[in-house]
Amino acid sequence: MKKIFNVNLAILALFIAAGFAMTSCVMEPDGKNSGIFTSHNPFSIRITNHSSHNLVAFAGDVSNENLIGGVYKNTSNHGLPMNTKFFTPNPNYFRMVFITEDDYNAYKNNLGQVPGNRVITSMFVFWNGNAGENTKVYEIAATMGGDNKFTVYNPTNFNVEIRVNGPSGPTLGYVPKGMATTTLSCTDLELIAFPVFLYENTTREVVETIFPMVDGPVPPGGKIPARQSMNFENKSGVQSMNLSSLVTSLTERKAGASYLNVVNSTGVGDIAFIRNNVIQTTATGTRYFSDNREFRIDMLRSGDTYQESRSISGLSIETGGLVYPVKAVQDPNMVNFPIRSDMIYSIMVTGTSFADFKATIELRVENDPETEQPYLDAPIPMNFSVTGWGD
């Protein structure tokens, strides 16, 4: 009996230790029960929450099956889990909505009953697929939530994010296309809102992020990102922003990105575009193609705008299990390729056999001094038609 008693004590100790380990792995350093608030690495995407609210994220709408994860207030670079339902091997994009931790706990047993007005903010999330670049950090504005409200009218064909501190700043809220009214809220008494349009270009198989530009003050003149200033001090009622009126006043728009148009002019079959040893996938899930495909290259943020240029490297083409590096026309030994914002660069892939297969990119934007004409396959500006935006 004594031996059995000793064994039982040992088993009991193991259960206690296991229970302690399970409890400790769901606790944050401050003692809070983390659960969905755990920061993951590897992650799907990262969130920086500048606000004063602990937030719980969902894909599309608030429901148990659409739960993604949580992020604590005043937290930077929080990694959300790699839920393959939403973060698939191929690119995906969706509206991510947030409720507060208090509302999550109140409705946890039946999240489908959360009232629509309890969604405190939302944003557009673009997942570049397992093979794509997912280094972007999505930022939630510190002024998100609060008693100061404004209504956004968006009868256009564009989903829109309202951002602060510039068109590449943190997101205050998301306004779906074709919506008569969407109400956003903020804590600031004064707010400068920057609308950013999001458009799925099915022809080019890319998702465009478009910064509306308007004429700036004179002097100095030039173009500035579109914005609207709102002052809630000593004012009652809900203020408004009409995106349809804004669209008609636009004089220019920018993408905050460049695009690589890979053209397959070979006779060897389908090709794939590789960046940094990983096959790239288009926004519609294409990896191998026989004609041409475009690949978006985001320009990193610099202040309240995107960089005018950046360098990329590790570009190559794969076909038949063979990999061919992309070479610059003006310098075949170039390793880092400088690209400019709002430009489309062509990667020309030619060859009738594996022996004479090659891929080249023309980077020069100035004209050929001998012909005074653009170089063959030179990058071209992304020309947007302002007319018809609201159609």
N, C-alpha and C positions, 0 to 999 in steps of 0.2 A: 504493500500500500504506500509506503514511503516513497518508493521509486516512481510509482504512477503519479503521486502528488507533485514530485519534483518536475516530471515531464510536463504536467499540466501547467505548472507555473511558468515553465519555459515557453510553452505555446502561448499562454496569456501575454507574456512579455513581448513576444513577436507581434501579436495582434495590436498591442498598444503602440509599439514602435511603428508598425505599418500605418496605423491610424494617424499618428502624429506626422508621419511623412506625407500622407495624403492631404492632411489639413494644411501643412506648411507649404505645399506646392501650389495652393490656391490662395495664398495670402500675400499681399504686397508688403513691402518693408514697413509701411505705416500701420499695418495690422488690418487693413481693409480686406474683405473677401474679394478677390480679384475675379475669378471665374472668367467671364468674357472680357475682362479688362487686361488680360495678359498681353504683353507686347511680344510679338513673334519674330523669330529670325531662324530660318528664312521666312520672309513675309510676302504677301501678295502686293499690297501697296502700303505707303506710309502716310500717316495723318499727323499734322501739327495742329493741336487744339489751343488756340490763343484765348479762348473764352473762359468764363468763370463757371462753366457747367461741365459735369461729367456726362458724356454723351454715349449713346448706344446706337450703332449704325445698322441699317437694313438696306437691302437691294430692292428698289422700286417702291415697295410699301411696307408698312409695319405689320409683320406676321411672324409666327414662330418659324416657319420654313424659310423666311427671308433674312433671318438674323445673321449678321456677319461678325460683329464684335464690338467692343467698347473702347473708349479712349478717355483717360482722365483729363480734367481741366489743366490748363497751363502745361501741357505735355508736348514735347517736340519729337518728331521722327518716330512716332508710335507705329509698330508693324502690325497690320491686321493679318489674320490667319489665311492660309492658302486653301480656301474652300473651293474645290473644283467645280461646284455648281455654278459659281459666278465667275471664278477666275479659271477659265478653261484653257486647254492647250493653245487654242486659237484666240485672236483678239476678240474682246467683248467690251461693250460700253453700256452703261445704265445710269439711272438716277439713284444716288445714294442718299437716303433720308436719315435724320437723326432725331431721337427723343432724349429727354433727360434721364438720368439714372433713377430719379424719384418716380417718374412716370413708368419706367420699365419695371421697377419693383411693384408698383401699384397694379399693373396689368399683366404681370409676368405669366400668370396661369392662363391668360387668354388675350394674347397681344392683338388679335384681330379686332378686339373691342376698343382699342385706343382711338379716341376721337381724332379726326383729321387735323383739327386745329392744335393738337398737341405736338405735331411735327415742328420742331423748333428751328430747323434749317435743313437745307439739302444742297447737293452739288452733283455735277456731272463727272463721272469717273470713266476714264478710258484705260482699259487693260490691254497691253500690247502683246499678250500671249506669252507662253513660256519662253519663246525664243526672242522676244522683243525687249526693248529697253523700258524698264519700269522703275527708273530712278526718281521720277517726279515725286515730290512731297506735296500732298494736297493740304492746303491751309484753311482753317476755319477762323474767321475774323473774331478779334477780341470783343467787338461791339455787337456780335450776334445775339439775338434775344433782347428782351427788355420791353418797356412800355411804349416806346415811340414806334409807330407803325406807318408804313406807306404801301400803297397799292400799285402794282405794276400791271399795265395793260400790254398784252403781247399777242396780237392777232396775226403775227408773221409766221413764216414757215421755219423759224429758227428757235431752237432751245437757247436760253440765255442764262448766263451767270451774272449776278450782280456782285462786283468786287469793290474793295476799298484799298486806299493807298496806291492806286494805279491799276491798269488793266491786267497786270500780272500779280496783283496783290492777293491777300486772303479773301476767301469767298464769304459773302454775307448771306446769300441765298440763291436758289435756283428757280427759274421761271420757265415752265414748259411751253412749247410752241402752241399756238392756237388757243391760248387761255385768255378768257375775257378779263379775269382779275386773279392775281396772286398777291397775297398780303405778306410782306416781310416785316421784321421788327428789329430794332437796334436799341442800344443803350445810350448812344451819343445824342446830345442836343443838336449838334451840327454834323452833317454827313455829306461826303462827296462820293456819289455812287458811279462806278464805271461799268457799263454793260458790255459783256463779251459774248458774241454770238457763236453758237456751235452748230455745225452743219454737216450732215452725212452726204458727201458727194458720191453718189452711187456710180456716176460715170467714170470718175477717176479712182473709185474704190478707196477713198480716204475720208477721214473725219477732219474737217477744217475747224480750226479755232480762229475766229475772225475778230480783230479789234477795229471797231468803227473809228474813223478819223474825221475830224472837222477842221475848218479853218480856225487858226489861233488868232490871238489879239495882234493888232498892228500898232507900233512895232512890237516884237521883231518879225511877226508873220510866220508863215509855215503851217504845218499840220500838227494837231494835238489829238490825243485820244478823246473820244466823246465822253461826256460826263454830265451829271446833274447834281447841283448843290441843293440840299434841303436843310432847313433850320426849324427845329421843333420847339425852340424856346418861346414861351408865351404864346403858343399857337395850339388851338384845339382842333380835333378832327384828324382824319387820315390824309396825308399828302399823297401825291400820285406821280408816276412816271409813265409816259406813253411811248412805248418803243416803236409804234407805227409812225408817230410824228418824227421820231429820231431818224428812222430809216430814210425818210424822204429828204432829210437835210444833209445826208452824208455826202462827202466829196471824195473819200478814199477809204480803203480798208486794208488792214495788214493781217498776216497769218501768224506771226510769231514762230514761223517754222520755214524750213526749206524742204524740198522734195527731190528724191533721186528717182528719175524715170529710167528704169532698166529695160532696154530694148533688145529683144532676142531676134537678131537677123541672121541666125546661123542655120546650118543644115544638119545639125547633130541631134535635134530633138529638144525636149523641155530643159529649162535651166532653172536654177535657184540662186537667189541673192544671199550672200553670206556677209555678216558683219561681226567682227571679233569672234570668229570661229563658230558662229551660231546662224543657222538658216533663218532668214527673216520671213515673217508672215504678214500679208496685207490685212487691212481692216476687215476684209470679207473672208479671211481664212485661207487665202491662196498661198502656196509655198512654191510649187513648180508651175511654170507657164511657158507657152510657146510663142507668145506675142510680146506684150510689154506690160509692166506693172509699176506703180509708184509707191515709194516708201517715204514716210514722213520722218523728218529729223527735227526734233524740237530744239529751239534756241534757248539756252539757259537764261534765267532771269538776271537782269542787271538794273537795280533800282526799280522804277515803275514801268519799265519796258523790257522787251526781250533783246538780247544781244544782237547787234547788227551782223556779227559773224562769229564763227567758231571753227575748230578743226576736228575732223573725224579721221579715223584710220581703220585698218583691218577689214577692207572691202575686198571681196572676191566673188567669183562665180563658180558654181558647181554644176557639172553635168556628167552623166555616165560614171559617177563615182570619182571623177577627177576635179581638182580645184585649181582655178586660174586666178591669180591676183589681178585686181583692177589697177591699171597704170594711168598716170596723168599723161595727156598728149604732149604737153610742153616739157615734161621731165619724167621719164619712165622710172627714175630712181626715187621719186618722191614717195614718202611714207605717210605723212600727215597731209590731208587734203583740206585747205581752207574753203569754207562755203559761206555764202551770205544769206541773210534772212530774206524771205519773200522771193526766192529764186527757185527755178526748176532746173536741175542738172541732169543731163542725159549720160547714161552709161551705155555705150554702144558695144554690143556683143556680136562679134562676127566670126566667120570661119566655116568652111564647107566640110571640115573634118577635124578630128581631135588634134591633128598635127599643126594646123594653122589657126586654131582657136585663139581668140584674144578678146580682152575687155578693156576699153579705154574710157576715160572721163576728161572732158574739156573744162578747165577751170577758169580760163581767161575771159574776163568780161569786157575788156577794151577791144577796139577794132583792130584788125590786121593792118599794120602800117603800109603794107604793099598794096593791098586791095581797097583799104579804107572800109571794109565790110567786116561784119562779125566773123569770128573764127567758126569753122565747121563744128556744129553741135555745141556751140557756146551756150552757157546758161541763159535762160530767158526769164524776164520778170513775170511774176504771177499777176496776170491782168484780171481784175475782178470787175464784173459789170454791176455797178451800183443800181442801175435801172432795173426795176422788177424785183427788188429784194422783198417787198411786201406781198408779192403775188401768191 
